[in-house]
C-alpha cells in the first residue's frame, strides 16, 4: 500500500491489542501521548 511505511494495513487483532494495552494497568504510566495504530501513515 503506497504511503504506508509498513506497506500493509493492520488487522483487527493489532488494533485490539492497542486498545487492550490502554485498558490495562500496563498503560498506567502513559500520559499525554497519542498512540497511532496506523502502520506509520500519520508520521509520513
mmCIF entry with sequence, helices, sheets and N, C-alpha, C, O atoms, coordinates in Angstrom:
data_MODEL
# 
_entry.id   MODEL 
# 
_entity.id                         1 
_entity.type                       polymer 
_entity.pdbx_number_of_molecules   1 
# 
_entity_poly.entity_id                      1 
_entity_poly.type                           'polypeptide(L)' 
_entity_poly.nstd_linkage                   no 
_entity_poly.nstd_monomer                   no 
_entity_poly.pdbx_seq_one_letter_code       
;(UNK)(UNK)(UNK)(UNK)(UNK)(UNK)(UNK)(UNK)(UNK)(UNK)(UNK)(UNK)(UNK)(UNK)(UNK)(UNK)
(UNK)(UNK)(UNK)(UNK)(UNK)(UNK)(UNK)(UNK)(UNK)(UNK)(UNK)(UNK)(UNK)(UNK)(UNK)(UNK)
(UNK)(UNK)(UNK)(UNK)(UNK)(UNK)(UNK)(UNK)(UNK)(UNK)(UNK)(UNK)
;
_entity_poly.pdbx_seq_one_letter_code_can   XXXXXXXXXXXXXXXXXXXXXXXXXXXXXXXXXXXXXXXXXXXX 
_entity_poly.pdbx_strand_id                 A 
# 
loop_
_entity_poly_seq.entity_id 
_entity_poly_seq.num 
_entity_poly_seq.mon_id 
_entity_poly_seq.hetero 
1 1  UNK n 
1 2  UNK n 
1 3  UNK n 
1 4  UNK n 
1 5  UNK n 
1 6  UNK n 
1 7  UNK n 
1 8  UNK n 
1 9  UNK n 
1 10 UNK n 
1 11 UNK n 
1 12 UNK n 
1 13 UNK n 
1 14 UNK n 
1 15 UNK n 
1 16 UNK n 
1 17 UNK n 
1 18 UNK n 
1 19 UNK n 
1 20 UNK n 
1 21 UNK n 
1 22 UNK n 
1 23 UNK n 
1 24 UNK n 
1 25 UNK n 
1 26 UNK n 
1 27 UNK n 
1 28 UNK n 
1 29 UNK n 
1 30 UNK n 
1 31 UNK n 
1 32 UNK n 
1 33 UNK n 
1 34 UNK n 
1 35 UNK n 
1 36 UNK n 
1 37 UNK n 
1 38 UNK n 
1 39 UNK n 
1 40 UNK n 
1 41 UNK n 
1 42 UNK n 
1 43 UNK n 
1 44 UNK n 
# 
_struct_asym.id          A 
_struct_asym.entity_id   1 
# 
loop_
_struct_conf.conf_type_id 
_struct_conf.id 
_struct_conf.pdbx_PDB_helix_id 
_struct_conf.beg_label_comp_id 
_struct_conf.beg_label_asym_id 
_struct_conf.beg_label_seq_id 
_struct_conf.pdbx_beg_PDB_ins_code 
_struct_conf.end_label_comp_id 
_struct_conf.end_label_asym_id 
_struct_conf.end_label_seq_id 
_struct_conf.pdbx_end_PDB_ins_code 
_struct_conf.beg_auth_comp_id 
_struct_conf.beg_auth_asym_id 
_struct_conf.beg_auth_seq_id 
_struct_conf.end_auth_comp_id 
_struct_conf.end_auth_asym_id 
_struct_conf.end_auth_seq_id 
_struct_conf.pdbx_PDB_helix_class 
_struct_conf.details 
_struct_conf.pdbx_PDB_helix_length 
HELX_P HELX_P1 AA1 UNK A 12 ? UNK A 23 ? UNK A 12 UNK A 23 1 ? 12 
HELX_P HELX_P2 AA2 UNK A 25 ? UNK A 27 ? UNK A 25 UNK A 27 5 ? 3  
HELX_P HELX_P3 AA3 UNK A 41 ? UNK A 43 ? UNK A 41 UNK A 43 5 ? 3  
# 
_struct_conf_type.id          HELX_P 
_struct_conf_type.criteria    ? 
_struct_conf_type.reference   ? 
# 
loop_
_atom_site.group_PDB 
_atom_site.id 
_atom_site.type_symbol 
_atom_site.label_atom_id 
_atom_site.label_alt_id 
_atom_site.label_comp_id 
_atom_site.label_asym_id 
_atom_site.label_entity_id 
_atom_site.label_seq_id 
_atom_site.pdbx_PDB_ins_code 
_atom_site.Cartn_x 
_atom_site.Cartn_y 
_atom_site.Cartn_z 
_atom_site.occupancy 
_atom_site.B_iso_or_equiv 
_atom_site.pdbx_formal_charge 
_atom_site.auth_seq_id 
_atom_site.auth_comp_id 
_atom_site.auth_asym_id 
_atom_site.auth_atom_id 
_atom_site.pdbx_PDB_model_num 
ATOM 1   N N  . UNK A 1 1  ? 0.837  -1.172 0.000  1.00 0.00 ? 1  UNK A N  1 
ATOM 2   C CA . UNK A 1 1  ? 0.000  0.000  0.000  1.00 0.00 ? 1  UNK A CA 1 
ATOM 3   C C  . UNK A 1 1  ? 0.882  1.235  0.000  1.00 0.00 ? 1  UNK A C  1 
ATOM 4   O O  . UNK A 1 1  ? 1.659  1.470  0.926  1.00 0.00 ? 1  UNK A O  1 
ATOM 5   N N  . UNK A 1 2  ? 0.747  1.996  -1.032 1.00 0.00 ? 2  UNK A N  1 
ATOM 6   C CA . UNK A 1 2  ? 1.550  3.216  -1.169 1.00 0.00 ? 2  UNK A CA 1 
ATOM 7   C C  . UNK A 1 2  ? 1.218  4.202  -0.051 1.00 0.00 ? 2  UNK A C  1 
ATOM 8   O O  . UNK A 1 2  ? 0.052  4.393  0.297  1.00 0.00 ? 2  UNK A O  1 
ATOM 9   N N  . UNK A 1 3  ? 2.232  4.809  0.493  1.00 0.00 ? 3  UNK A N  1 
ATOM 10  C CA . UNK A 1 3  ? 2.041  5.813  1.529  1.00 0.00 ? 3  UNK A CA 1 
ATOM 11  C C  . UNK A 1 3  ? 2.025  5.295  2.951  1.00 0.00 ? 3  UNK A C  1 
ATOM 12  O O  . UNK A 1 3  ? 2.027  6.089  3.891  1.00 0.00 ? 3  UNK A O  1 
ATOM 13  N N  . UNK A 1 4  ? 2.010  3.987  3.133  1.00 0.00 ? 4  UNK A N  1 
ATOM 14  C CA . UNK A 1 4  ? 2.046  3.408  4.483  1.00 0.00 ? 4  UNK A CA 1 
ATOM 15  C C  . UNK A 1 4  ? 3.409  2.745  4.656  1.00 0.00 ? 4  UNK A C  1 
ATOM 16  O O  . UNK A 1 4  ? 3.705  1.768  3.968  1.00 0.00 ? 4  UNK A O  1 
ATOM 17  N N  . UNK A 1 5  ? 4.244  3.255  5.560  1.00 0.00 ? 5  UNK A N  1 
ATOM 18  C CA . UNK A 1 5  ? 5.593  2.730  5.713  1.00 0.00 ? 5  UNK A CA 1 
ATOM 19  C C  . UNK A 1 5  ? 5.675  1.211  5.923  1.00 0.00 ? 5  UNK A C  1 
ATOM 20  O O  . UNK A 1 5  ? 6.614  0.584  5.434  1.00 0.00 ? 5  UNK A O  1 
ATOM 21  N N  . UNK A 1 6  ? 4.741  0.621  6.619  1.00 0.00 ? 6  UNK A N  1 
ATOM 22  C CA . UNK A 1 6  ? 4.795  -0.830 6.823  1.00 0.00 ? 6  UNK A CA 1 
ATOM 23  C C  . UNK A 1 6  ? 4.253  -1.603 5.623  1.00 0.00 ? 6  UNK A C  1 
ATOM 24  O O  . UNK A 1 6  ? 4.312  -2.833 5.594  1.00 0.00 ? 6  UNK A O  1 
ATOM 25  N N  . UNK A 1 7  ? 3.727  -0.885 4.638  1.00 0.00 ? 7  UNK A N  1 
ATOM 26  C CA . UNK A 1 7  ? 3.255  -1.457 3.372  1.00 0.00 ? 7  UNK A CA 1 
ATOM 27  C C  . UNK A 1 7  ? 2.120  -2.474 3.528  1.00 0.00 ? 7  UNK A C  1 
ATOM 28  O O  . UNK A 1 7  ? 1.969  -3.383 2.711  1.00 0.00 ? 7  UNK A O  1 
ATOM 29  N N  . UNK A 1 8  ? 1.339  -2.308 4.573  1.00 0.00 ? 8  UNK A N  1 
ATOM 30  C CA . UNK A 1 8  ? 0.167  -3.173 4.760  1.00 0.00 ? 8  UNK A CA 1 
ATOM 31  C C  . UNK A 1 8  ? -0.776 -2.502 5.734  1.00 0.00 ? 8  UNK A C  1 
ATOM 32  O O  . UNK A 1 8  ? -0.379 -1.613 6.489  1.00 0.00 ? 8  UNK A O  1 
ATOM 33  N N  . UNK A 1 9  ? -2.010 -2.926 5.715  1.00 0.00 ? 9  UNK A N  1 
ATOM 34  C CA . UNK A 1 9  ? -2.952 -2.418 6.704  1.00 0.00 ? 9  UNK A CA 1 
ATOM 35  C C  . UNK A 1 9  ? -2.918 -3.326 7.929  1.00 0.00 ? 9  UNK A C  1 
ATOM 36  O O  . UNK A 1 9  ? -2.558 -4.500 7.843  1.00 0.00 ? 9  UNK A O  1 
ATOM 37  N N  . UNK A 1 10 ? -3.291 -2.772 9.041  1.00 0.00 ? 10 UNK A N  1 
ATOM 38  C CA . UNK A 1 10 ? -3.313 -3.555 10.269 1.00 0.00 ? 10 UNK A CA 1 
ATOM 39  C C  . UNK A 1 10 ? -4.520 -4.466 10.304 1.00 0.00 ? 10 UNK A C  1 
ATOM 40  O O  . UNK A 1 10 ? -5.548 -4.195 9.683  1.00 0.00 ? 10 UNK A O  1 
ATOM 41  N N  . UNK A 1 11 ? -4.376 -5.532 11.030 1.00 0.00 ? 11 UNK A N  1 
ATOM 42  C CA . UNK A 1 11 ? -5.537 -6.421 11.173 1.00 0.00 ? 11 UNK A CA 1 
ATOM 43  C C  . UNK A 1 11 ? -6.234 -6.100 12.502 1.00 0.00 ? 11 UNK A C  1 
ATOM 44  O O  . UNK A 1 11 ? -5.654 -5.451 13.373 1.00 0.00 ? 11 UNK A O  1 
ATOM 45  N N  . UNK A 1 12 ? -7.455 -6.550 12.647 1.00 0.00 ? 12 UNK A N  1 
ATOM 46  C CA . UNK A 1 12 ? -8.220 -6.222 13.858 1.00 0.00 ? 12 UNK A CA 1 
ATOM 47  C C  . UNK A 1 12 ? -7.526 -6.608 15.160 1.00 0.00 ? 12 UNK A C  1 
ATOM 48  O O  . UNK A 1 12 ? -7.682 -5.920 16.169 1.00 0.00 ? 12 UNK A O  1 
ATOM 49  N N  . UNK A 1 13 ? -6.769 -7.688 15.153 1.00 0.00 ? 13 UNK A N  1 
ATOM 50  C CA . UNK A 1 13 ? -6.061 -8.102 16.374 1.00 0.00 ? 13 UNK A CA 1 
ATOM 51  C C  . UNK A 1 13 ? -5.017 -7.071 16.788 1.00 0.00 ? 13 UNK A C  1 
ATOM 52  O O  . UNK A 1 13 ? -4.803 -6.857 17.981 1.00 0.00 ? 13 UNK A O  1 
ATOM 53  N N  . UNK A 1 14 ? -4.371 -6.432 15.828 1.00 0.00 ? 14 UNK A N  1 
ATOM 54  C CA . UNK A 1 14 ? -3.364 -5.426 16.152 1.00 0.00 ? 14 UNK A CA 1 
ATOM 55  C C  . UNK A 1 14 ? -4.007 -4.175 16.753 1.00 0.00 ? 14 UNK A C  1 
ATOM 56  O O  . UNK A 1 14 ? -3.480 -3.596 17.703 1.00 0.00 ? 14 UNK A O  1 
ATOM 57  N N  . UNK A 1 15 ? -5.128 -3.770 16.204 1.00 0.00 ? 15 UNK A N  1 
ATOM 58  C CA . UNK A 1 15 ? -5.843 -2.612 16.744 1.00 0.00 ? 15 UNK A CA 1 
ATOM 59  C C  . UNK A 1 15 ? -6.382 -2.949 18.132 1.00 0.00 ? 15 UNK A C  1 
ATOM 60  O O  . UNK A 1 15 ? -6.315 -2.125 19.045 1.00 0.00 ? 15 UNK A O  1 
ATOM 61  N N  . UNK A 1 16 ? -6.912 -4.146 18.288 1.00 0.00 ? 16 UNK A N  1 
ATOM 62  C CA . UNK A 1 16 ? -7.432 -4.573 19.590 1.00 0.00 ? 16 UNK A CA 1 
ATOM 63  C C  . UNK A 1 16 ? -6.321 -4.611 20.634 1.00 0.00 ? 16 UNK A C  1 
ATOM 64  O O  . UNK A 1 16 ? -6.551 -4.251 21.789 1.00 0.00 ? 16 UNK A O  1 
ATOM 65  N N  . UNK A 1 17 ? -5.133 -5.037 20.251 1.00 0.00 ? 17 UNK A N  1 
ATOM 66  C CA . UNK A 1 17 ? -4.020 -5.090 21.206 1.00 0.00 ? 17 UNK A CA 1 
ATOM 67  C C  . UNK A 1 17 ? -3.689 -3.703 21.735 1.00 0.00 ? 17 UNK A C  1 
ATOM 68  O O  . UNK A 1 17 ? -3.364 -3.553 22.913 1.00 0.00 ? 17 UNK A O  1 
ATOM 69  N N  . UNK A 1 18 ? -3.765 -2.698 20.891 1.00 0.00 ? 18 UNK A N  1 
ATOM 70  C CA . UNK A 1 18 ? -3.517 -1.329 21.342 1.00 0.00 ? 18 UNK A CA 1 
ATOM 71  C C  . UNK A 1 18 ? -4.601 -0.891 22.320 1.00 0.00 ? 18 UNK A C  1 
ATOM 72  O O  . UNK A 1 18 ? -4.302 -0.268 23.338 1.00 0.00 ? 18 UNK A O  1 
ATOM 73  N N  . UNK A 1 19 ? -5.852 -1.212 22.019 1.00 0.00 ? 19 UNK A N  1 
ATOM 74  C CA . UNK A 1 19 ? -6.956 -0.850 22.913 1.00 0.00 ? 19 UNK A CA 1 
ATOM 75  C C  . UNK A 1 19 ? -6.840 -1.574 24.251 1.00 0.00 ? 19 UNK A C  1 
ATOM 76  O O  . UNK A 1 19 ? -7.081 -0.977 25.300 1.00 0.00 ? 19 UNK A O  1 
ATOM 77  N N  . UNK A 1 20 ? -6.475 -2.847 24.222 1.00 0.00 ? 20 UNK A N  1 
ATOM 78  C CA . UNK A 1 20 ? -6.314 -3.614 25.457 1.00 0.00 ? 20 UNK A CA 1 
ATOM 79  C C  . UNK A 1 20 ? -5.176 -3.029 26.291 1.00 0.00 ? 20 UNK A C  1 
ATOM 80  O O  . UNK A 1 20 ? -5.296 -2.919 27.511 1.00 0.00 ? 20 UNK A O  1 
ATOM 81  N N  . UNK A 1 21 ? -4.084 -2.658 25.646 1.00 0.00 ? 21 UNK A N  1 
ATOM 82  C CA . UNK A 1 21 ? -2.974 -2.032 26.366 1.00 0.00 ? 21 UNK A CA 1 
ATOM 83  C C  . UNK A 1 21 ? -3.461 -0.803 27.128 1.00 0.00 ? 21 UNK A C  1 
ATOM 84  O O  . UNK A 1 21 ? -3.139 -0.632 28.304 1.00 0.00 ? 21 UNK A O  1 
ATOM 85  N N  . UNK A 1 22 ? -4.232 0.049  26.463 1.00 0.00 ? 22 UNK A N  1 
ATOM 86  C CA . UNK A 1 22 ? -4.713 1.272  27.107 1.00 0.00 ? 22 UNK A CA 1 
ATOM 87  C C  . UNK A 1 22 ? -5.705 0.989  28.222 1.00 0.00 ? 22 UNK A C  1 
ATOM 88  O O  . UNK A 1 22 ? -5.867 1.806  29.129 1.00 0.00 ? 22 UNK A O  1 
ATOM 89  N N  . UNK A 1 23 ? -6.368 -0.156 28.167 1.00 0.00 ? 23 UNK A N  1 
ATOM 90  C CA . UNK A 1 23 ? -7.370 -0.504 29.171 1.00 0.00 ? 23 UNK A CA 1 
ATOM 91  C C  . UNK A 1 23 ? -6.787 -1.236 30.378 1.00 0.00 ? 23 UNK A C  1 
ATOM 92  O O  . UNK A 1 23 ? -7.509 -1.523 31.333 1.00 0.00 ? 23 UNK A O  1 
ATOM 93  N N  . UNK A 1 24 ? -5.493 -1.541 30.343 1.00 0.00 ? 24 UNK A N  1 
ATOM 94  C CA . UNK A 1 24 ? -4.886 -2.291 31.431 1.00 0.00 ? 24 UNK A CA 1 
ATOM 95  C C  . UNK A 1 24 ? -3.958 -1.413 32.269 1.00 0.00 ? 24 UNK A C  1 
ATOM 96  O O  . UNK A 1 24 ? -3.659 -0.273 31.912 1.00 0.00 ? 24 UNK A O  1 
ATOM 97  N N  . UNK A 1 25 ? -3.519 -1.968 33.377 1.00 0.00 ? 25 UNK A N  1 
ATOM 98  C CA . UNK A 1 25 ? -2.574 -1.258 34.236 1.00 0.00 ? 25 UNK A CA 1 
ATOM 99  C C  . UNK A 1 25 ? -1.219 -1.056 33.565 1.00 0.00 ? 25 UNK A C  1 
ATOM 100 O O  . UNK A 1 25 ? -0.434 -0.217 34.007 1.00 0.00 ? 25 UNK A O  1 
ATOM 101 N N  . UNK A 1 26 ? -0.935 -1.805 32.516 1.00 0.00 ? 26 UNK A N  1 
ATOM 102 C CA . UNK A 1 26 ? 0.347  -1.649 31.810 1.00 0.00 ? 26 UNK A CA 1 
ATOM 103 C C  . UNK A 1 26 ? 0.510  -0.247 31.235 1.00 0.00 ? 26 UNK A C  1 
ATOM 104 O O  . UNK A 1 26 ? 1.633  0.211  31.028 1.00 0.00 ? 26 UNK A O  1 
ATOM 105 N N  . UNK A 1 27 ? -0.594 0.432  30.979 1.00 0.00 ? 27 UNK A N  1 
ATOM 106 C CA . UNK A 1 27 ? -0.521 1.784  30.427 1.00 0.00 ? 27 UNK A CA 1 
ATOM 107 C C  . UNK A 1 27 ? -0.623 2.849  31.517 1.00 0.00 ? 27 UNK A C  1 
ATOM 108 O O  . UNK A 1 27 ? -0.783 4.032  31.214 1.00 0.00 ? 27 UNK A O  1 
ATOM 109 N N  . UNK A 1 28 ? -0.533 2.447  32.751 1.00 0.00 ? 28 UNK A N  1 
ATOM 110 C CA . UNK A 1 28 ? -0.714 3.365  33.862 1.00 0.00 ? 28 UNK A CA 1 
ATOM 111 C C  . UNK A 1 28 ? 0.243  4.535  33.902 1.00 0.00 ? 28 UNK A C  1 
ATOM 112 O O  . UNK A 1 28 ? -0.081 5.567  34.490 1.00 0.00 ? 28 UNK A O  1 
ATOM 113 N N  . UNK A 1 29 ? 1.404  4.410  33.301 1.00 0.00 ? 29 UNK A N  1 
ATOM 114 C CA . UNK A 1 29 ? 2.395  5.488  33.310 1.00 0.00 ? 29 UNK A CA 1 
ATOM 115 C C  . UNK A 1 29 ? 2.387  6.253  31.991 1.00 0.00 ? 29 UNK A C  1 
ATOM 116 O O  . UNK A 1 29 ? 3.233  7.120  31.770 1.00 0.00 ? 29 UNK A O  1 
ATOM 117 N N  . UNK A 1 30 ? 1.437  5.937  31.117 1.00 0.00 ? 30 UNK A N  1 
ATOM 118 C CA . UNK A 1 30 ? 1.307  6.598  29.821 1.00 0.00 ? 30 UNK A CA 1 
ATOM 119 C C  . UNK A 1 30 ? 0.361  7.776  29.971 1.00 0.00 ? 30 UNK A C  1 
ATOM 120 O O  . UNK A 1 30 ? -0.820 7.596  30.267 1.00 0.00 ? 30 UNK A O  1 
ATOM 121 N N  . UNK A 1 31 ? 0.879  8.984  29.769 1.00 0.00 ? 31 UNK A N  1 
ATOM 122 C CA . UNK A 1 31 ? 0.042  10.179 29.881 1.00 0.00 ? 31 UNK A CA 1 
ATOM 123 C C  . UNK A 1 31 ? 0.382  11.153 28.761 1.00 0.00 ? 31 UNK A C  1 
ATOM 124 O O  . UNK A 1 31 ? 1.530  11.236 28.323 1.00 0.00 ? 31 UNK A O  1 
ATOM 125 N N  . UNK A 1 32 ? -0.603 11.871 28.314 1.00 0.00 ? 32 UNK A N  1 
ATOM 126 C CA . UNK A 1 32 ? -0.379 12.941 27.339 1.00 0.00 ? 32 UNK A CA 1 
ATOM 127 C C  . UNK A 1 32 ? 0.244  12.495 26.039 1.00 0.00 ? 32 UNK A C  1 
ATOM 128 O O  . UNK A 1 32 ? 1.034  13.233 25.450 1.00 0.00 ? 32 UNK A O  1 
ATOM 129 N N  . UNK A 1 33 ? -0.089 11.310 25.579 1.00 0.00 ? 33 UNK A N  1 
ATOM 130 C CA . UNK A 1 33 ? 0.505  10.805 24.342 1.00 0.00 ? 33 UNK A CA 1 
ATOM 131 C C  . UNK A 1 33 ? -0.588 10.343 23.391 1.00 0.00 ? 33 UNK A C  1 
ATOM 132 O O  . UNK A 1 33 ? -1.660 9.901  23.804 1.00 0.00 ? 33 UNK A O  1 
ATOM 133 N N  . UNK A 1 34 ? -0.283 10.457 22.122 1.00 0.00 ? 34 UNK A N  1 
ATOM 134 C CA . UNK A 1 34 ? -1.168 9.894  21.113 1.00 0.00 ? 34 UNK A CA 1 
ATOM 135 C C  . UNK A 1 34 ? -0.584 8.561  20.680 1.00 0.00 ? 34 UNK A C  1 
ATOM 136 O O  . UNK A 1 34 ? 0.608  8.460  20.387 1.00 0.00 ? 34 UNK A O  1 
ATOM 137 N N  . UNK A 1 35 ? -1.413 7.557  20.641 1.00 0.00 ? 35 UNK A N  1 
ATOM 138 C CA . UNK A 1 35 ? -0.975 6.231  20.233 1.00 0.00 ? 35 UNK A CA 1 
ATOM 139 C C  . UNK A 1 35 ? -1.517 5.979  18.833 1.00 0.00 ? 35 UNK A C  1 
ATOM 140 O O  . UNK A 1 35 ? -2.698 5.681  18.652 1.00 0.00 ? 35 UNK A O  1 
ATOM 141 N N  . UNK A 1 36 ? -0.643 6.101  17.857 1.00 0.00 ? 36 UNK A N  1 
ATOM 142 C CA . UNK A 1 36 ? -1.044 5.884  16.472 1.00 0.00 ? 36 UNK A CA 1 
ATOM 143 C C  . UNK A 1 36 ? -0.988 4.400  16.151 1.00 0.00 ? 36 UNK A C  1 
ATOM 144 O O  . UNK A 1 36 ? 0.039  3.755  16.361 1.00 0.00 ? 36 UNK A O  1 
ATOM 145 N N  . UNK A 1 37 ? -2.069 3.866  15.651 1.00 0.00 ? 37 UNK A N  1 
ATOM 146 C CA . UNK A 1 37 ? -2.138 2.460  15.260 1.00 0.00 ? 37 UNK A CA 1 
ATOM 147 C C  . UNK A 1 37 ? -2.504 2.464  13.774 1.00 0.00 ? 37 UNK A C  1 
ATOM 148 O O  . UNK A 1 37 ? -3.597 2.062  13.375 1.00 0.00 ? 37 UNK A O  1 
ATOM 149 N N  . UNK A 1 38 ? -1.541 2.937  12.972 1.00 0.00 ? 38 UNK A N  1 
ATOM 150 C CA . UNK A 1 38 ? -1.831 3.155  11.558 1.00 0.00 ? 38 UNK A CA 1 
ATOM 151 C C  . UNK A 1 38 ? -0.693 2.745  10.628 1.00 0.00 ? 38 UNK A C  1 
ATOM 152 O O  . UNK A 1 38 ? -0.654 3.164  9.472  1.00 0.00 ? 38 UNK A O  1 
ATOM 153 N N  . UNK A 1 39 ? 0.223  1.936  11.125 1.00 0.00 ? 39 UNK A N  1 
ATOM 154 C CA . UNK A 1 39 ? 1.320  1.471  10.280 1.00 0.00 ? 39 UNK A CA 1 
ATOM 155 C C  . UNK A 1 39 ? 2.317  2.540  9.904  1.00 0.00 ? 39 UNK A C  1 
ATOM 156 O O  . UNK A 1 39 ? 3.100  2.353  8.973  1.00 0.00 ? 39 UNK A O  1 
ATOM 157 N N  . UNK A 1 40 ? 2.306  3.666  10.612 1.00 0.00 ? 40 UNK A N  1 
ATOM 158 C CA . UNK A 1 40 ? 3.243  4.750  10.343 1.00 0.00 ? 40 UNK A CA 1 
ATOM 159 C C  . UNK A 1 40 ? 2.698  5.817  9.409  1.00 0.00 ? 40 UNK A C  1 
ATOM 160 O O  . UNK A 1 40 ? 3.408  6.772  9.095  1.00 0.00 ? 40 UNK A O  1 
ATOM 161 N N  . UNK A 1 41 ? 1.461  5.682  8.958  1.00 0.00 ? 41 UNK A N  1 
ATOM 162 C CA . UNK A 1 41 ? 0.881  6.614  7.996  1.00 0.00 ? 41 UNK A CA 1 
ATOM 163 C C  . UNK A 1 41 ? 0.890  8.057  8.489  1.00 0.00 ? 41 UNK A C  1 
ATOM 164 O O  . UNK A 1 41 ? 1.204  8.963  7.717  1.00 0.00 ? 41 UNK A O  1 
ATOM 165 N N  . UNK A 1 42 ? 0.552  8.294  9.757  1.00 0.00 ? 42 UNK A N  1 
ATOM 166 C CA . UNK A 1 42 ? 0.471  9.657  10.295 1.00 0.00 ? 42 UNK A CA 1 
ATOM 167 C C  . UNK A 1 42 ? 1.842  10.311 10.444 1.00 0.00 ? 42 UNK A C  1 
ATOM 168 O O  . UNK A 1 42 ? 1.934  11.535 10.531 1.00 0.00 ? 42 UNK A O  1 
ATOM 169 N N  . UNK A 1 43 ? 2.897  9.516  10.474 1.00 0.00 ? 43 UNK A N  1 
ATOM 170 C CA . UNK A 1 43 ? 4.236  10.069 10.666 1.00 0.00 ? 43 UNK A CA 1 
ATOM 171 C C  . UNK A 1 43 ? 4.918  10.433 9.354  1.00 0.00 ? 43 UNK A C  1 
ATOM 172 O O  . UNK A 1 43 ? 6.027  10.969 9.372  1.00 0.00 ? 43 UNK A O  1 
ATOM 173 N N  . UNK A 1 44 ? 4.297  10.163 8.240  1.00 0.00 ? 44 UNK A N  1 
ATOM 174 C CA . UNK A 1 44 ? 4.925  10.465 6.942  1.00 0.00 ? 44 UNK A CA 1 
ATOM 175 C C  . UNK A 1 44 ? 4.550  11.852 6.520  1.00 0.00 ? 44 UNK A C  1 
ATOM 176 O O  . UNK A 1 44 ? 4.971  12.308 5.457  1.00 0.00 ? 44 UNK A O  1 
# 
